[in-house]
Amino acid sequence: VAQGVYVVLFLKELWHLISEATRLTEQQMMLIVLGLIDVVMISNLLMMVIVGGYETFVSRLRLHNHPDQPEWLSHVNASVLKVKLAMAIIGISSVHLLKTFIAAGSLGLPQTGAHSLGTATPVTAEGVMWQTIIHGVFILSALGIAYTDRVMLGSPLTKPVKH
């Protein structure tokens, strides 16, 4: 259901981009394209969690040597899934932060594209600061998760040199 909602949102934003292409400024067009990228990344995150979670906690999918098998699925476990999830969240946060930085030139004005959803929120200096802090927390959390997993697995930080 959630995936269907994101498909509808993607098509709506794509239609907005196509129908308004001749009237949009370069900045507005860039913000809409970033919105499309954001929707695709969230949709991919959803698929990764569904497939990875099923593979990890329910049953193996038995896709060995199948041409469409994702590379990461062959060695997925709860730890790998957590790190991949954290990295995907950082990617999504990066897109949101980039949209905010682009729109920061018009501090106090509603963000482009937000008015079509009825949720226009002005870009404020405080909002930019908090988004940056939250993005930093996401990065630190991902590093912490990856480090903890490495320690728990007992993996050395460097590979031993073969003689």
Helices and strands as residue ranges (DSSP letters): H 2-19, H 26-57, G 71-75, H 78-103, G 104-106, G 114-117, H 125-153
